Amino acid sequence: QLQSWLNFIATELHKGSSPLFNPALGDDAKAIFKMRLLDRLASFDQHMQSNAYVMGDTLTVADAYAFTITGWARALGLDISNLKAITAYRERMSARPAVQAAMKAEGLIK
């Protein structure tokens, strides 16, 4: 199941986000990619409604990956505030000391 979730994050969330970082992509194409990505994020949100972490109650490498990718939403102009389980998940992850240390080391927080 861990491999399955890593594949979902890589192929549906990460790969689905990638085109939106291309400044040459036209607005019509961006709208299509955003709609697809929001659909995938909604699926992930549904899973997270009954799970503290990707694999349930245990933190795994999938959480580090999912946290990173879902964090791109703001930079991509995606409003995911209605995805309450992802929002709660990101808050849980952000509160972890190791995550705070990593984000500080990367210059993402002070």
Secondary structure, DSSP 8 states (H G I E B T S, - for coil): -HHHHHHHIIIIIIHHHGGGG-TTS-HHHHHHHHHHHHHHHHHHHHHHTT-SBTTBSS--HHHHHHHHHHTTTTTTT---TT-HHHHHHHHHHHTSHHHHHHHHHTTS--
